[in-house]
Amino acid sequence: MFQLRLGDDVDDYCIKCKRLTNHSILSLVNSEPAKVRCRTCYNEGPYRKGEAPPSKKDLKKAELFKSVLGSIPGAQPEPEPEKKPAPRKKS
C-alpha cells in the first residue's frame, strides 16, 4: 500500500483558486493529510478530500427550509440525502 509523507503532492480543492489543484502535504494525522498548501497560490488549509464546500447560498436555503418546517406543527423534517456539490465553473 502507498503511504503518504510530508511534502507529497495530492489533488485537493483550493478555496482561493476555486478549482482542483495540486497541494503539498504539511501535516498528517493517522497517515491521512490534515493540512495542505496549494502549489498554485500557496494558500494553506485543511485537506478537503477534493470536495468543494457548499456555497453560502445553499446553506441559507437549507436553514430557511428547516425554520419553515419547524414553524409547522407536527411537521417532521426529513433527513436530506448527502450529495456532493458539483464543482463551480468560473464565468
Helices and strands as residue ranges (DSSP letters): E 9-14, E 19-29, E 32-38, E 44-46, H 56-71
